[in-house]
Amino acid sequence: MIFDFRLKVFYTVAQRLSFTKAAHELFITQPAVTKHIKELEQQLSIQLFKRNGNNIALTIAGKVLVQYAEKIFQTYTALETELAQLNNIEAGTLHIGASTTVAQTILPKILALFKKTYPEVTFNFIQGNTDHISQLILDEKIDVAIVEGAAHSPQLAYSPFAKDEIVLVTKANNKLSKKAEITPKQLLDIPLVLREAGSGTLDVIFNALAEEHIAPKDLNIEIQLESSIAIKQYLLYSETATFLSIQSVLSELKYNELSIIEIKGMEIFRTFQFIQLHGKNNKLIDLFKRFCLANYNLK
């Protein structure tokens, strides 16, 4: 990358608030870190860090420089990617995000295959709930993401990736698992473990229940957790049920750890979607999206 290395040193110290940690991360000595920061402060004629013994904090000027450093790094990354693509080279840096279910069940395999196929492409990967990932796209922290849920922002471009089914599951061999099928109204009597607010999965579930005239306040919600992994572990030690992507419980169903409870007359399907900023597109983003579609067989 063709930016001033001192800016990279500054940014790393600002993120870690530690000269020692920054030195370790950058593979240089701590005196070298100190030298780069002093030179940058001299060049800018302003103090960037407040020092109090072994502790440091950003000054107001330091906080301003952090914001601009992020924009500079993003610009350089985009420049490198565009220059590589002008030479028809599949290279560059891609910042990828995914909502929790996709990140934990679908993307790891695809990312491994993508890296094997395009070794010259480097990528950063962030996961979070749909609201968080969408905000990162809006803030231009990531280039492209795959999310679940029904929320839409007019600033984002959406395109379909794959279809998914959400099922009601509980621990195998408990009293709930003996209910092979229930009516939507019987759901009100079952203690539930659900995802946290902001989850795309939760949005889809609530929208489906609304069609059955069931409001969130009517549900017996025992606890809300931030990942399907945590929810599955909770199920194994409780008499609760939950709604999860069928993709996230295939192993547990296979080994008879969880059981599906059918809901009469009710099926919940959703579409995982690519999202990116309107007008922000390049060959690398297109390459990644095409690769995902070609290497995921759930239609």
ZATORSE-203399 format. One record per residue: z, y, x of N, C-alpha, C, O, CB in turn. Coordinates in steps of 0.1 Angstrom, whole numbers, padded with zeros to 4 digits, always signed. Glycine has a CB too. Example, Ala and Ser with C-alpha at 12.3 -4.5 7.8 and 13.67 -1.06 7.14 Angstrom:
2
+0078-0057+0132+0078-0045+0123+0078-0033+0132+0085-0033+0142+0090-0045+0113+0071-0022+0128+0071-0011+0137+0079+0000+0129+0080+0011+0134+0057-0006+0141
! end
This chain:
299
+0000-0012+0009+0000+0000+0000+0000+0012+0009+0006+0013+0019+0012+0000-0010-0007+0023+0004-0010+0034+0013-0002+0046+0011-0006+0057+0013-0025+0037+0012+0011+0044+0007+0019+0056+0005+0029+0057+0017+0030+0048+0026+0028+0054-0008+0035+0069+0018+0044+0072+0029+0056+0062+0028+0063+0061+0018+0049+0086+0029+0059+0055+0039+0069+0045+0039+0083+0051+0037+0092+0044+0031+0069+0037+0052+0085+0063+0041+0097+0070+0038+0101+0071+0024+0112+0070+0019+0097+0084+0045+0090+0073+0016+0092+0073+0001+0097+0060-0004+0105+0059-0013+0079+0078-0006+0091+0049+0001+0095+0036-0002+0110+0033+0001+0118+0028-0006+0086+0025+0004+0114+0038+0013+0128+0037+0018+0137+0044+0008+0147+0039+0004+0129+0042+0032+0133+0057+0005+0141+0065-0004+0143+0058-0017+0154+0057-0023+0135+0079-0006+0132+0053-0023+0132+0047-0036+0141+0034-0036+0148+0032-0046+0118+0043-0041+0141+0026-0025+0149+0014-0025+0163+0018-0024+0172+0011-0030+0144+0006-0012+0167+0028-0016+0181+0032-0015+0185+0037-0028+0197+0035-0033+0182+0043-0004+0177+0045-0035+0180+0050-0048+0183+0040-0059+0192+0041-0067+0169+0060-0053+0175+0029-0058+0177+0018-0067+0190+0010-0064+0197+0005-0073+0165+0009-0067+0193+0008-0051+0204+0000-0047+0217+0008-0045+0228+0002-0045+0201-0008-0034+0215+0021-0043+0226+0030-0039+0234+0024-0028+0247+0024-0028+0236+0032-0051+0227+0019-0018+0233+0013-0006+0223+0013+0005+0212+0007+0004+0238-0002-0009+0226+0019+0016+0218+0019+0028+0217+0004+0034+0206+0000+0038+0223+0028+0039+0228-0003+0033+0228-0016+0039+0219-0026+0030+0211-0033+0036+0242-0022+0039+0220-0025+0017+0212-0034+0009+0197-0030+0010+0188-0039+0010+0216-0032-0006+0194-0017+0011+0180-0013+0013+0174-0018+0026+0163-0022+0026+0179+0003+0012+0182-0017+0036+0178-0022+0049+0175-0037+0049+0164-0041+0054+0188-0019+0060+0183-0044+0042+0181-0059+0041+0168-0062+0033+0161-0070+0036+0193-0065+0034+0166-0054+0022+0155-0056+0013+0142-0053+0020+0131-0059+0018+0156-0049+0000+0142-0042+0029+0130-0037+0035+0128-0044+0049+0118-0041+0056+0131-0022+0037+0137-0052+0053+0136-0059+0067+0136-0049+0078+0128-0051+0088+0124-0068+0067+0144-0038+0077+0146-0029+0088+0161-0027+0090+0169-0032+0082+0138-0015+0085+0164-0020+0101+0178-0018+0104+0184-0007+0095+0177+0002+0090+0180-0015+0119+0197-0007+0094+0204+0004+0086+0202+0018+0093+0200+0028+0086+0219+0001+0085+0203+0019+0107+0200+0032+0113+0186+0037+0110+0183+0049+0108+0201+0031+0128+0176+0027+0109+0163+0031+0105+0162+0037+0091+0155+0047+0089+0153+0019+0107+0169+0031+0082+0170+0036+0068+0176+0050+0069+0170+0060+0063+0178+0027+0059+0187+0052+0076+0193+0065+0077+0183+0076+0082+0183+0087+0078+0206+0065+0085+0176+0072+0093+0166+0081+0099+0155+0085+0090+0152+0097+0089+0160+0074+0112+0150+0075+0082+0139+0079+0072+0144+0088+0062+0137+0097+0058+0134+0066+0066+0156+0086+0057+0162+0095+0046+0164+0109+0052+0161+0119+0045+0175+0089+0041+0169+0110+0064+0172+0123+0070+0158+0131+0072+0158+0143+0069+0179+0122+0083+0148+0123+0077+0135+0130+0079+0129+0135+0066+0123+0145+0065+0126+0120+0086+0131+0127+0055+0126+0131+0042+0133+0143+0037+0127+0152+0031+0127+0119+0032+0146+0143+0038+0154+0155+0034+0150+0167+0042+0150+0178+0036+0169+0152+0035+0148+0166+0055+0143+0177+0063+0130+0182+0059+0127+0194+0058+0143+0173+0078+0121+0172+0056+0107+0176+0052+0107+0184+0038+0099+0193+0037+0098+0163+0050+0116+0179+0029+0117+0186+0016+0126+0197+0015+0127+0205+0006+0120+0175+0006+0134+0199+0026+0144+0210+0027+0154+0209+0015+0158+0219+0010+0138+0223+0027+0159+0197+0012+0168+0195+0001+0176+0182+0003+0170+0172+0008+0161+0196-0013+0188+0182-0002+0196+0170-0001+0193+0160-0012+0192+0165-0024+0211+0173+0000+0191+0147-0009+0187+0138-0019+0199+0129-0023+0199+0123-0035+0176+0129-0014+0209+0127-0015+0220+0119-0018+0233+0126-0015+0234+0134-0005+0220+0105-0009+0243+0124-0023+0257+0129-0021+0264+0117-0015+0264+0106-0020+0264+0134-0034+0271+0120-0003+0278+0109+0004+0293+0111+0003+0298+0122+0005+0274+0109+0019+0300+0101-0001+0314+0101-0002+0320+0088+0004+0322+0078-0003+0319+0102-0017+0323+0089+0017+0327+0077+0024+0316+0067+0025+0305+0070+0029+0339+0071+0018+0318+0055+0020+0308+0044+0020+0299+0045+0007+0290+0037+0006+0315+0031+0021+0303+0054-0002+0296+0054-0015+0285+0066-0015+0288+0076-0009+0305+0056-0027+0274+0064-0021+0264+0074-0022+0260+0075-0037+0261+0066-0045+0252+0071-0013+0254+0087-0040+0249+0089-0054+0237+0099-0052+0237+0107-0043+0260+0095-0063+0228+0098-0062+0217+0107-0062+0221+0121-0065+0229+0123-0075+0206+0102-0071+0215+0131-0059+0217+0145-0063+0207+0147-0074+0199+0139-0078+0214+0155-0051+0207+0159-0080+0197+0163-0090+0183+0162-0085+0174+0157-0091+0200+0177-0096+0181+0167-0073+0168+0166-0066+0164+0151-0064+0153+0148-0065+0168+0174-0053+0174+0143-0060+0171+0129-0058+0166+0122-0071+0157+0114-0070+0183+0122-0053+0173+0126-0082+0168+0120-0095+0154+0124-0098+0147+0116-0104+0178+0124-0106+0151+0136-0095+0137+0141-0098+0127+0134-0089+0117+0130-0094+0136+0157-0095+0131+0132-0077+0122+0125-0068+0120+0110-0072+0109+0105-0070+0127+0125-0053+0130+0104-0077+0129+0090-0082+0118+0089-0093+0110+0080-0093+0142+0085-0087+0119+0099-0102+0109+0099-0113+0095+0100-0108+0086+0093-0113+0112+0110-0123+0093+0109-0098+0079+0111-0093+0075+0100-0084+0063+0097-0083+0079+0125-0086+0085+0094-0077+0081+0082-0068+0076+0071-0076+0066+0065-0072+0094+0078-0060+0082+0068-0088+0077+0058-0097+0062+0061-0101+0054+0052-0101+0086+0056-0109+0060+0073-0105+0046+0077-0109+0036+0075-0097+0025+0071-0099+0046+0091-0114+0041+0079-0085+0032+0078-0073+0029+0063-0070+0017+0060-0068+0039+0084-0061+0039+0054-0071+0037+0040-0069+0027+0034-0079+0019+0026-0076+0050+0033-0069+0029+0038-0092+0020+0033-0102+0006+0038-0099-0004+0030-0102+0025+0038-0116+0004+0050-0095-0009+0055-0092-0016+0048-0081-0028+0044-0081-0009+0070-0089-0008+0045-0070-0013+0038-0059-0017+0024-0062-0027+0018-0058-0003+0038-0047-0009+0017-0071-0012+0004-0075-0025+0003-0083-0033-0005-0081+0000-0002-0084-0026+0013-0092-0039+0014-0100-0051+0016-0091-0061+0010-0093-0038+0025-0110-0049+0025-0081-0060+0027-0071-0064+0015-0064-0076+0012-0063-0056+0038-0061-0054+0007-0059-0057-0005-0051-0065-0015-0060-0074-0021-0056-0044-0011-0046-0060-0016-0073-0066-0026-0082-0081-0022-0085-0090-0030-0085-0058-0026-0095-0083-0009-0087-0096-0004-0091-0106-0006-0079-0117-0010-0080-0096+0011-0095-0101-0003-0066-0109-0004-0055-0113-0019-0052-0124-0022-0049-0102+0001-0042-0103-0028-0055-0106-0042-0053-0116-0047-0063-0125-0055-0060-0093-0051-0055-0115-0042-0075-0125-0046-0086-0139-0040-0084-0148-0046-0088-0119-0042-0099-0140-0029-0077-0153-0023-0074-0160-0033-0064-0173-0033-0065-0151-0009-0067-0153-0040-0056-0159-0050-0047-0160-0064-0054-0163-0074-0047-0151-0050-0034-0158-0064-0067-0158-0077-0074-0148-0087-0068-0151-0099-0068-0172-0083-0074-0137-0082-0064-0126-0091-0058-0115-0092-0069-0110-0082-0074-0121-0085-0045-0112-0104-0072-0101-0107-0081-0088-0104-0073-0081-0114-0069-0101-0121-0087-0084-0092-0072-0072-0089-0064-0066-0076-0070-0072-0069-0079-0075-0086-0049-0054-0073-0066-0047-0062-0071-0033-0065-0076-0028-0077-0074-0054-0055-0082-0026-0056-0083-0013-0058-0088-0013-0056-0103-0018-0047-0108-0002-0049-0081-0006-0066-0109-0005-0065-0124+0009-0066-0128+0017-0075-0123-0013-0077-0130+0013-0057-0137+0027-0057-0142+0027-0063-0156+0021-0057-0165+0033-0042-0142+0033-0074-0157+0033-0082-0170+0046-0083-0176+0056-0084-0170+0027-0096-0166+0046-0082-0189+0059-0084-0197+0057-0094-0208+0046-0097-0212+0063-0071-0203+0068-0099-0213+0067-0109-0224+0081-0108-0232+0091-0106-0226+0064-0123-0219+0080-0110-0245+0092-0111-0253+0098-0125-0250+0092-0133-0244+0089-0110-0268+0111-0126-0254+0119-0137-0249+0113-0151-0251+0112-0159-0242+0132-0136-0255+0109-0154-0263+0104-0167-0266+0092-0171-0258+0091-0181-0252+0100-0168-0281+0082-0161-0257+0070-0163-0249+0074-0165-0234+0068-0174-0228+0060-0152-0251+0083-0157-0230+0087-0157-0215+0093-0171-0212+0091-0175-0201+0096-0146-0212+0101-0176-0221+0108-0188-0218+0100-0201-0220+0103-0212-0214+0121-0189-0225+0090-0201-0229+0084-0213-0233+0069-0215-0230+0064-0226-0228+0086-0215-0248+0062-0203-0229+0048-0204-0227+0043-0199-0214+0035-0205-0207+0041-0196-0238+0048-0187-0210+0042-0180-0198+0045-0186-0185+0036-0185-0176+0047-0166-0198+0056-0193-0182+0058-0198-0169+0047-0207-0164+0042-0205-0152+0071-0206-0168+0042-0216-0172+0031-0225-0168+0018-0217-0166+0011-0219-0156+0028-0235-0179+0015-0207-0175+0003-0199-0174+0004-0191-0161-0006-0189-0154+0001-0190-0186+0015-0185-0158+0016-0176-0146+0014-0184-0133+0008-0180-0124+0030-0169-0146+0020-0196-0133+0018-0205-0121+0003-0208-0119-0002-0208-0108+0026-0218-0123-0004-0212-0130-0018-0215-0129-0026-0203-0126-0036-0204-0118-0023-0221-0143-0022-0191-0131-0029-0179-0128-0028-0176-0113-0038-0172-0107-0024-0167-0136-0016-0177-0107-0014-0174-0093-0022-0184-0085-0027-0180-0074+0001-0175-0090-0022-0197-0089-0030-0207-0081-0045-0204-0081-0052-0206-0072-0027-0221-0087-0050-0199-0093-0064-0196-0094-0068-0183-0088-0079-0182-0082-0068-0196-0109-0059-0173-0088-0062-0160-0082-0051-0156-0072-0043-0147-0075-0064-0149-0093-0051-0163-0061-0040-0160-0051-0039-0146-0046-0028-0142-0041-0041-0170-0040-0050-0138-0047-0050-0125-0042-0044-0115-0052-0041-0103-0048-0064-0121-0038-0041-0119-0064-0035-0111-0074-0020-0112-0073-0014-0123-0073-0040-0114-0088-0013-0101-0071+0002-0101-0071+0006-0096-0085-0001-0087-0091+0008-0092-0060+0017-0101-0090+0022-0096-0103+0037-0096-0103+0044-0103-0097+0017-0105-0114+0042-0086-0111+0056-0085-0114+0058-0089-0129+0049-0086-0137+0061-0071-0112+0069-0096-0132+0071-0101-0145+0084-0097-0151+0094-0098-0144+0069-0116-0146+0084-0091-0163+0097-0087-0169+0097-0093-0183+0087-0094-0190+0097-0071-0170+0109-0098-0187+0111-0103-0201+0122-0095-0208+0131-0089-0202+0114-0118-0201+0121-0095-0221+0131-0088-0229+0127-0090-0244+0117-0097-0247+0132-0073-0226+0135-0084-0253+0131-0086-0267+0119-0077-0269+0115-0069-0261+0142-0082-0276+0112-0079-0281+0100-0072-0284+0101-0057-0283+0092-0050-0278+0095-0076-0298+0112-0051-0288+0114-0037-0288+0114-0032-0273+0108-0022-0270+0127-0033-0295+0122-0039-0265+0123-0035-0251+0110-0035-0244+0106-0026-0237+0133-0044-0244+0102-0046-0245+0090-0048-0239+0079-0038-0243+0072-0032-0236+0084-0062-0241+0079-0035-0257+0070-0025-0262+0073-0011-0256+0064-0004-0253+0071-0024-0277+0086-0008-0254+0090+0005-0248+0085+0006-0234+0081+0016-0229+0105+0007-0249+0086-0005-0226+0081-0005-0213+0066-0003-0212+0062+0004-0202+0085-0019-0206+0059-0008-0221+0044-0005-0222+0042+0010-0224+0034+0016-0218+0037-0014-0233+0050+0015-0234+0048+0029-0238+0052+0038-0226+0046+0049-0224+0057+0033-0250+0062+0034-0218+0066+0042-0206+0057+0039-0194+0060+0044-0183+0081+0038-0203+0047+0031-0196+0038+0027-0185+0045+0020-0173+0041+0021-0161+0030+0039-0180+0056+0013-0176+0063+0005-0166+0056-0009-0164+0056-0014-0153+0077+0003-0170+0049-0013-0174+0041-0026-0173+0027-0023-0179+0025-0014-0187+0048-0038-0181+0018-0032-0175+0004-0030-0179+0000-0037-0192-0007-0031-0201-0006-0034-0168+0005-0049-0193+0001-0058-0205+0013-0067-0208+0020-0070-0199-0012-0066-0202+0014-0071-0220+0025-0079-0224+0021-0088-0236+0011-0086-0242+0038-0071-0228+0029-0099-0238+0027-0108-0249+0040-0107-0257+0051-0110-0251+0023-0122-0245+0039-0104-0270+0052-0102-0277+0050-0110-0291+0039-0113-0295+0055-0088-0280+0062-0112-0297+0062-0117-0310+0067-0106-0320+0070-0096-0315+0072-0129-0311+0066-0109-0333+0072-0099-0342+0061-0092-0350+0049-0093-0347+0080-0089-0335+0066-0085-0360+0056-0078-0369+0056-0063-0367+0047-0056-0373+0060-0081-0383+0064-0057-0358+0064-0043-0356+0051-0038-0349+0046-0045-0340+0076-0039-0347+0047-0027-0353+0035-0021-0347+0037-0006-0343+0043+0001-0351+0022-0022-0356+0032-0002-0332+0032+0012-0328+0018+0017-0327+0009+0010-0322+0039+0014-0314+0015+0029-0333+0002+0034-0332-0003+0037-0318-0015+0039-0316+0001+0047-0341+0006+0038-0309+0002+0041-0295-0003+0028-0287-0008+0029-0276+0013+0048-0287+0000+0017-0293-0003+0004-0287-0015-0003-0293-0017-0002-0305+0009-0005-0287-0023-0010-0284-0034-0018-0289-0029-0033-0290-0023-0038-0280-0047-0017-0280-0032-0039-0301-0027-0053-0303-0040-0062-0304-0050-0058-0310-0019-0054-0316-0039-0074-0298-0049-0084-0300-0042-0098-0300-0033-0100-0293-0060-0083-0289-0047-0107-0308-0040-0120-0310-0041-0129-0298-0051-0129-0291-0046-0128-0322-0030-0136-0295-0030-0146-0284-0029-0160-0290-0038-0168-0287-0018-0143-0275-0019-0163-0297-0017-0177-0303-0008-0177-0315+0000-0168-0317-0011-0186-0292-0010-0187-0323-0002-0189-0335+0011-0197-0331+0010-0206-0323-0010-0195-0346+0021-0195-0339+0034-0202-0336+0041-0204-0350+0040-0196-0359+0043-0195-0326+0048-0215-0351+0056-0218-0363+0071-0217-0359+0075-0221-0349+0053-0232-0368+0078-0211-0368+0093-0210-0367+0099-0219-0377+0096-0220-0388+0098-0195-0370+0108-0227-0372+0115-0238-0380+0130-0236-0380+0136-0230-0371+0111-0252-0375+0136-0241-0391+0151-0242-0392+0156-0254-0385+0152-0265-0389+0155-0240-0407+0164-0253-0375+0169-0265-0368+0185-0265-0367+0191-0254-0368+0163-0265-0354+0190-0276-0366+0204-0278-0364+0207-0290-0354+0198-0297-0351+0212-0280-0377+0219-0292-0350+0223-0303-0342+0220-0316-0349+0224-0317-0361+0238-0302-0337+0214-0325-0342+0211-0338-0348+0224-0346-0351+0234-0344-0344+0202-0347-0338+0224-0353-0362+0236-0362-0366+0248-0354-0371+0259-0360-0371+0239-0371-0354+0246-0341-0374+0258-0335-0380+0255-0334-0395+0245-0339-0400+0260-0320-0375+0264-0329-0403+0263-0329-0418+0251-0321-0423+0245-0325-0433+0275-0325-0425+0247-0311-0415+0236-0303-0419+0223-0310-0417+0213-0309-0425+0235-0290-0411+0222-0318-0406+0209-0326-0403+0206-0336-0414+0195-0341-0415+0211-0332-0390+0216-0340-0422+0214-0350-0433+0206-0343-0444+0202-0350-0453+0227-0356-0437+0206-0330-0445+0198-0323-0455+0183-0322-0450+0179-0313-0444+0204-0308-0458+0176-0332-0454+0162-0333-0450+0154-0321-0455+0144-0316-0448+0155-0345-0454+0158-0316-0467+0151-0304-0473+0161-0296-0481+0169-0302-0488+0139-0309-0481+0160-0283-0480+0168-0274-0488+0159-0264-0496+0147-0263-0492+0179-0267-0480+0165-0258-0506+0158-0247-0512+0161-0234-0505+0171-0233-0498+0161-0246-0527+0153-0224-0506+0156-0211-0499+0170-0206-0503+0177-0200-0494+0146-0200-0503+0174-0207-0515+0187-0202-0520+0199-0210-0513+0209-0204-0511+0189-0203-0535+0197-0223-0510+0207-0231-0503+0209-0226-0489+0220-0228-0483+0203-0245-0503+0200-0219-0484+0201-0213-0470+0213-0204-0469+0219-0202-0459+0188-0206-0466+0217-0197-0481+0227-0188-0481+0241-0194-0478+0250-0187-0474+0228-0181-0494+0242-0207-0480+0255-0214-0477+0256-0220-0463+0266-0225-0460+0256-0225-0487+0246-0218-0455+0246-0224-0442+0249-0214-0431+0243-0203-0431+0232-0230-0439+0259-0216-0423+0263-0207-0412+0251-0206-0402+0247-0217-0397+0276-0211-0405+0247-0194-0399+0235-0193-0390+0238-0186-0377+0247-0178-0376+0224-0185-0398+0230-0190-0367+0230-0183-0354+0216-0177-0353+0206-0183-0354+0233-0193-0342+0216-0164-0351+0203-0156-0351+0202-0148-0338+0211-0146-0331+0202-0147-0363+0189-0144-0336+0186-0135-0324+0192-0122-0327+0196-0118-0338+0171-0135-0321+0192-0114-0316+0198-0100-0317+0188-0090-0323+0176-0093-0325+0202-0095-0303+0194-0079-0328+0185-0068-0333+0175-0064-0323+0178-0063-0311+0194-0056-0338+0163-0062-0327+0152-0058-0318+0143-0070-0314+0133-0069-0308+0158-0052-0305+0148-0082-0318+0140-0094-0315+0128-0095-0325+0130-0093-0337+0149-0107-0316+0117-0099-0319+0105-0101-0327+0107-0113-0337+0102-0113-0348+0093-0102-0319+0113-0123-0331+0116-0135-0340+0124-0131-0352+0121-0136-0363+0123-0146-0331+0134-0123-0350+0143-0119-0361+0135-0111-0371+0137-0113-0383+0155-0111-0356+0126-0103-0367+0118-0095-0376+0109-0104-0385+0109-0102-0397+0108-0085-0369+0103-0114-0379+0095-0124-0386+0103-0132-0397+0099-0133-0408+0087-0133-0377+0115-0136-0392+0124-0144-0401+0128-0135-0413+0127-0140-0425+0136-0149-0394+0132-0123-0411+0136-0114-0422+0125-0111-0431+0127-0110-0443+0142-0101-0416+0113-0109-0426+0101-0107-0435+0098-0119-0443+0095-0117-0455+0089-0103-0426+0099-0131-0438+0097-0143-0446+0107-0145-0456+0104-0149-0468+0096-0155-0436+0120-0142-0453+0131-0143-0463+0129-0133-0474+0133-0136-0485+0144-0142-0456+0124-0121-0470+0123-0111-0480+0113-0115-0491+0115-0111-0503+0118-0098-0474+0103-0123-0488+0094-0128-0498+0101-0138-0507+0096-0140-0518+0082-0135-0491+0112-0144-0503+0120-0152-0512+0132-0145-0518+0141-0151-0524+0125-0164-0504+0131-0131-0517+0141-0122-0523+0155-0125-0517+0165-0124-0524+0142-0124-0538+0155-0128-0504+0168-0130-0496+0169-0118-0486+0160-0117-0477+0168-0144-0489+0180-0111-0487+0182-0099-0478+0191-0104-0466+0199-0113-0468+0188-0087-0485+0190-0098-0455+0198-0101-0443+0213-0101-0447+0221-0110-0442+0196-0092-0432+0218-0092-0455+0232-0091-0459+0237-0103-0467+0249-0105-0468+0234-0078-0467+0227-0110-0473+0231-0122-0481+0234-0134-0472+0239-0144-0477+0220-0125-0491+0229-0134-0460+0230-0146-0451+0244-0147-0445+0251-0137-0444+0220-0145-0440+0248-0159-0442+0260-0162-0436+0258-0163-0421+0257-0174-0415+0266-0176-0441+0258-0151-0414+0255-0151-0400+0268-0152-0392+0276-0143-0393+0247-0137-0396+0269-0163-0385+0281-0165-0377+0281-0158-0364+0291-0152-0360+0282-0180-0374+0269-0157-0357+0268-0150-0344+0254-0146-0342+0245-0153-0347+0275-0158-0333+0251-0136-0334+0238-0133-0329+0238-0133-0314+0246-0127-0307+0233-0119-0334+0228-0140-0308+0227-0141-0294+0213-0137-0289+0204-0135-0297+0229-0156-0290+0212-0134-0276+0200-0128-0270+0189-0137-0265+0180-0132-0260+0205-0119-0259+0191-0150-0266+0180-0158-0262+0180-0172-0269+0191-0176-0274+0181-0161-0247+0169-0178-0270+0168-0191-0276+0176-0202-0268+0181-0211-0274+0153-0196-0278+0177-0200-0255+0184-0209-0247+0199-0209-0251+0205-0219-0253+0183-0206-0232+0205-0197-0252+0219-0195-0256+0221-0201-0270+0231-0207-0273+0223-0181-0255+0211-0198-0279+0213-0203-0293+0213-0218-0293+0221-0224-0300+0202-0197-0301+0204-0224-0286+0204-0239-0286+0217-0245-0281+0222-0255-0286+0192-0244-0277+0222-0239-0270+0235-0244-0265+0246-0242-0275+0255-0251-0277+0239-0236-0252+0246-0231-0283+0256-0229-0293+0255-0239-0304+0265-0244-0309+0254-0214-0299+0243-0242-0308+0240-0252-0318+0247-0266-0315+0253-0272-0324+0226-0254-0321+0246-0270-0302+0251-0283-0298+0266-0284-0300+0271-0296-0299+0247-0285-0284+0273-0273-0301+0288-0274-0302+0293-0267-0315+0304-0263-0315+0294-0267-0290+0284-0267-0325+0288-0261-0337+0282-0267-0349+0273-0276-0347+0285-0245-0337+0286-0263-0361+0280-0269-0373+0270-0258-0379+0270-0256-0392+0291-0273-0384+0263-0251-0371+0254-0241-0375+0239-0245-0375+0236-0256-0370+0256-0228-0367+0231-0236-0380+0216-0238-0379+0210-0225-0375+0217-0215-0374+0211-0243-0393+0197-0226-0371+0191-0214-0366+0176-0215-0368+0170-0226-0370+0193-0212-0351+0169-0204-0368+0154-0204-0368+0149-0202-0354+0153-0192-0347+0149-0192-0378+0141-0211-0349+0135-0210-0336+0120-0214-0336+0116-0221-0345+0143-0219-0326+0113-0209-0326+0099-0213-0324+0099-0228-0322+0107-0233-0314+0093-0205-0312+0089-0234-0328+0088-0249-0326+0085-0252-0311+0089-0262-0306+0076-0254-0334+0079-0242-0304+0076-0244-0290+0089-0245-0281+0089-0251-0271+0067-0233-0285+0099-0238-0286+0111-0238-0278+0121-0250-0280+0131-0251-0273+0119-0225-0281+0118-0258-0290+0126-0269-0293+0120-0283-0292+0125-0293-0296+0132-0268-0307+0108-0283-0286+0100-0296-0285+0108-0307-0277+0109-0318-0281+0087-0294-0278+0114-0303-0266+0122-0312-0258+0134-0317-0266+0137-0329-0266+0126-0306-0245+0141-0308-0272+0153-0312-0280+0150-0321-0291+0158-0330-0295+0161-0300-0285+0139-0319-0298+0134-0328-0309+0131-0341-0303+0134-0352-0309+0123-0321-0316+0124-0341-0292+0120-0354-0286+0131-0363-0282+0131-0375-0284+0111-0351-0274+0142-0357-0277+0154-0364-0273+0165-0365-0283+0176-0368-0281+0159-0359-0260+0161-0361-0296+0170-0363-0307+0183-0355-0305+0194-0359-0309+0173-0377-0310+0182-0343-0299+0194-0334-0298+0194-0324-0310+0205-0320-0314+0193-0326-0285+0183-0320-0315+0182-0312-0326+0173-0318-0337+0165-0327-0334+0176-0298-0322+0175-0314-0350+0167-0319-0361+0162-0307-0369+0168-0296-0369+0176-0328-0370+0150-0308-0375+0144-0298-0383+0149-0300-0398+0149-0311-0403+0129-0298-0382+0153-0289-0404+0156-0289-0418+0144-0282-0425+0142-0270-0423+0170-0282-0422+0137-0289-0434+0126-0283-0441+0132-0274-0452+0142-0277-0459+0117-0294-0447+0125-0263-0455+0128-0254-0466+0117-0254-0476+0106-0251-0473+0130-0239-0461+0120-0259-0488+0110-0262-0498+0102-0249-0501+0107-0239-0505+0117-0267-0511+0089-0251-0501+0080-0240-0504+0079-0229-0494+0074-0218-0497+0083-0235-0518+0086-0230-0483+0086-0219-0473+0082-0224-0459+0088-0233-0454+0101-0213-0473+0072-0217-0454+0068-0219-0440+0067-0206-0433+0063-0196-0439+0054-0227-0440+0071-0206-0421+0071-0193-0413+0062-0194-0401+0064-0202-0392+0086-0189-0409+0051-0187-0402+0042-0186-0390+0041-0172-0385+0043-0162-0393+0028-0191-0395+0038-0170-0373+0036-0157-0367+0026-0158-0356+0023-0169-0351+0049-0151-0362+0021-0147-0352+0011-0147-0341+0016-0139-0329+0021-0128-0330-0002-0140-0346+0016-0146-0318+0020-0139-0305+0008-0130-0302-0004-0134-0304+0022-0149-0293+0011-0118-0297+0001-0108-0295+0001-0102-0281+0012-0099-0276+0002-0097-0306-0011-0099-0276-0012-0091-0264-0010-0076-0268-0014-0072-0279-0026-0092-0257-0002-0069-0260-0001-0054-0263-0004-0046-0250+0000-0051-0239+0013-0051-0269-0010-0035-0251-0012-0026-0240-0014-0012-0246-0017-0011-0258-0024-0030-0231-0014-0002-0238-0016+0012-0243-0031+0013-0247-0040+0008-0240-0012+0022-0232-0033+0021-0257-0047+0024-0261-0054+0031-0249-0048+0041-0244-0047+0033-0274-0065+0027-0246-0073+0034-0235-0069+0029-0221-0076+0033-0212-0071+0048-0236-0058+0022-0219-0055+0017-0206-0060+0002-0205-0054-0007-0210-0039+0017-0204-0071+0001-0198-0077-0012-0196-0084-0012-0183-0089-0002-0178-0087-0015-0208-0084-0024-0177-0092-0026-0164-0096-0041-0163-0092-0049-0172-0084-0021-0152-0103-0044-0153-0109-0057-0152-0097-0068-0150-0098-0079-0154-0118-0058-0140-0087-0063-0143-0076-0072-0140-0068-0076-0153-0064-0087-0155-0066-0066-0130-0066-0066-0162-0059-0069-0174-0068-0078-0183-0063-0088-0189-0057-0056-0182-0081-0075-0183-0090-0084-0191-0090-0098-0185-0090-0108-0192-0104-0078-0190-0090-0099-0172-0090-0112-0165-0078-0120-0169-0079-0132-0173-0090-0111-0150-0066-0114-0169-0053-0120-0173-0054-0125-0187-0050-0136-0191-0041-0111-0171-0059-0116-0196-0059-0120-0211-0068-0132-0213-0065-0141-0221-0063-0108-0219-0080-0131-0207-0090-0143-0208-0084-0156-0203-0085-0166-0209-0103-0140-0201-0076-0155-0191-0070-0166-0186-0060-0172-0195-0059-0185-0197-0064-0163-0172-0052-0164-0201-0041-0168-0210-0048-0176-0222-0043-0187-0226-0033-0157-0215-0058-0170-0228-0065-0176-0239-0071-0190-0235-0071-0199-0243-0075-0167-0245-0076-0190-0223-0083-0203-0219-0073-0214-0215-0077-0226-0215-0092-0200-0207-0061-0210-0212-0051-0220-0207-0040-0223-0216-0030-0229-0213-0046-0216-0194-0041-0218-0229-0031-0221-0239-0038-0227-0251-0047-0220-0257-0023-0208-0242-0035-0239-0255-0043-0246-0265-0038-0246-0279-0043-0252-0288-0045-0260-0261-0027-0237-0281-0022-0236-0295-0030-0226-0302-0030-0214-0298-0007-0233-0295-0037-0230-0312-0046-0220-0320-0040-0217-0333-0046-0209-0341-0060-0227-0321
! end
